[in-house]
Every structure is written in structure tokens, then in C-alpha cells.
Amino acid sequence: MTLEAMDPADLDEICRVDGDCFLFPWPRPYFESELKLPDARCVAAKLQGDHADGDIIAYCCIRILMDEMHLMRIAVAPEFRGRGVGLWILEAVCAMASALGAETALLEVRESNAAAAALYEKAGFACCGKRPNYYPETREAALVMQKKIPRRHYDHENCNQRLWADRTSSFSGCIGPSFPGSGGDQ
């Protein structure tokens, strides 16, 4: 499995995963907008191997605002949940955000979404507040979660510029360990 910059050509598969994961999926123009914003970064987890051909099984969209990373959206296809994919992506985007100077990561999660909140806690996030009536479709509250992002050393010239300037790059080799059990970049 590889983690790659999301490309407009990926959006059909991204929208499929999003629709399989959310009661209120993002319309395609939301993703198109994220891909164009200068402070937004979106990644896709793609299967590799004999029968995969780069099938997208997960994605994540973040924004970097000054010294803060804001998690906009993350999803893992239902058939791949419970295998560590979500945690792997969270660790990767936090590492990449650190390379861009982010010191804190912030997200909102539906108060009723215990599975997502547990994943975020496992990734080191802690609840720091609540936003009443945050989700307009249901008027459900959001839990606000944050974590400090550890500073890491990166070869910015060879890694960071390639990751963020060239949005078609593969992130393997720049974000730390590959997906557990994947045998490298597979």
C-alpha cells in the first residue's frame, strides 16, 4: 500500500469511499475545492500488487493554518477497517504537517461516532471541547479533539518540497514507516 497525493483523476474512487463511509457524503465539488486550496493537502491510500492496480481504499484531507493542522476529512473503506489503515494515515499526515511547521493537530468528530473517537484517541488526540449543534444535517454536537505534534527532522529539500509542491508524488520514504505488514511500499 502507498500513500500518495490525491489527484483529480482519483475523485471517482474517493467519492465512492466517502459515500460508503458517511451518511452525509461530501459532494464532488468539495473535494475539487480542497485540491485547489493552497493550504489544503489531500492524500489517498492505494493498494499495490498483483490484483490491485492502485485501488483507493482510504483518503485524508487536511489544512495547514499557521502552526496548526486541521483534519478536514478522513475515511477508510468499510472492508479495510480494523487493520490499522486509519491510524497509519493519521500518523503520516501529522508527520507531514510537522514538516510544514504545524505544532498542533485539531479535528471535530460527531459525538455519537465512538469508533472514530477511539481511533483519534489511539493516535494521541484528546477531547478539549464540544461544539453544540455543529453538524447542520442533524444538529448533533461535535467533540473537539487535539494533539501536540512532535517535531521531527526531515530532509526538506528532498522530501518536503516533493511531497507538497508536486501533488502527484508518492509519500513513501518521506513519512516514516510504511504501512505495517506491507513489506515496504507495497
MIGURO-216042 format. One line per 10 residues: number of its first residue (from 1); their letters; for each residue y, x, z of C-alpha. Coordinates in steps of 0.1 Angstrom, whole numbers. Example, Ala and Ser with C-alpha at 12.3 -4.5 7.8 and 13.67 -1.06 7.14 Angstrom:
<tornus>
1> as> -45/123/78; -11/137/71
</tornus>
This chain:
<tornus>
1> mtleamdpad> 0/0/0; 35/12/-8; 69/1/4; 94/0/-25; 129/-11/-31; 129/-47/-42; 137/-52/-78; 149/-83/-96; 116/-83/-115; 99/-88/-81
11> ldeicrvdgd> 116/-121/-73; 90/-145/-86; 64/-129/-63; 90/-126/-34; 98/-163/-38; 61/-172/-37; 56/-152/-5; 87/-168/10; 76/-203/1; 42/-196/16
21> cflfpwprpy> 58/-184/49; 87/-206/56; 92/-244/59; 127/-238/45; 123/-210/19; 153/-192/5; 163/-202/-30; 160/-175/-56; 199/-170/-57; 199/-159/-21
31> feselklpda> 176/-130/-29; 196/-123/-61; 227/-121/-39; 210/-98/-14; 201/-74/-42; 237/-71/-53; 254/-67/-19; 264/-31/-12; 255/-33/25; 221/-50/19
41> rcvaaklqgd> 187/-33/14; 155/-51/4; 120/-38/3; 87/-51/-9; 52/-41/3; 29/-38/-27; -8/-34/-29; -22/-5/-48; -57/2/-60; -83/-8/-85
51> hadgdiiayc> -77/-46/-84; -41/-49/-71; -16/-39/-98; 13/-38/-73; 9/-74/-59; 36/-81/-34; 23/-92/0; 54/-88/21; 91/-81/20; 121/-75/42
61> cirilmdemh> 159/-78/37; 183/-60/60; 221/-53/61; 238/-23/75; 271/-32/91; 288/-1/106; 263/12/132; 241/-20/133; 211/-31/112; 208/-68/109
71> lmriavapef> 174/-82/99; 181/-110/74; 146/-120/64; 110/-107/67; 78/-123/56; 41/-113/53; 18/-134/31; -4/-155/54; -36/-139/43; -23/-104/53
81> rgrgvglwil> -10/-113/87; -25/-97/118; -31/-64/100; 0/-46/111; 20/-50/79; 50/-67/96; 51/-40/123; 49/-13/97; 77/-28/76; 99/-32/107
91> eavcamasal> 94/4/117; 101/16/82; 134/-4/78; 145/7/113; 139/43/103; 158/39/71; 187/22/89; 188/51/113; 192/74/83; 223/54/74
101> gaetallevr> 238/57/109; 225/25/125; 220/27/162; 211/-9/170; 190/-35/152; 197/-72/156; 179/-103/145; 176/-141/151; 143/-159/154; 136/-196/158
111> esnaaaaaly> 130/-204/195; 97/-221/185; 84/-191/165; 63/-174/192; 43/-154/167; 74/-138/152; 90/-132/186; 58/-115/197; 59/-92/166; 95/-83/173
121> ekagfaccgk> 87/-75/210; 58/-53/199; 83/-35/176; 106/-29/206; 130/-57/203; 141/-76/235; 158/-110/238; 195/-106/245; 208/-141/240; 205/-175/224
131> rpnyypetre> 224/-193/197; 222/-231/201; 218/-253/170; 216/-221/149; 193/-235/122; 211/-262/103; 179/-279/89; 165/-286/124; 194/-278/147; 169/-255/165
141> aalvmqkkip> 182/-227/187; 177/-190/177; 168/-163/201; 189/-132/195; 169/-100/198; 179/-64/196; 166/-29/199; 181/6/200; 171/26/170; 161/62/178
151> rrhydhencn> 179/88/159; 156/109/136; 161/139/114; 160/131/77; 164/152/46; 192/130/34; 198/149/2; 162/145/-10; 152/113/8; 181/90/18
161> qrlwadrtss> 200/92/-14; 169/85/-34; 160/56/-12; 193/38/-11; 211/48/-43; 181/44/-66; 168/9/-56; 137/14/-77; 123/43/-57; 91/42/-36
171> fsgcigpsfp> 98/48/0; 65/66/7; 70/100/21; 105/93/34; 100/67/61; 74/84/82; 38/75/83; 22/55/55; 6/22/63; -22/27/89
181> gsggdq> -56/30/73; -42/32/38; -52/67/31; -17/79/23; 3/59/-1; -25/35/-10
</tornus>
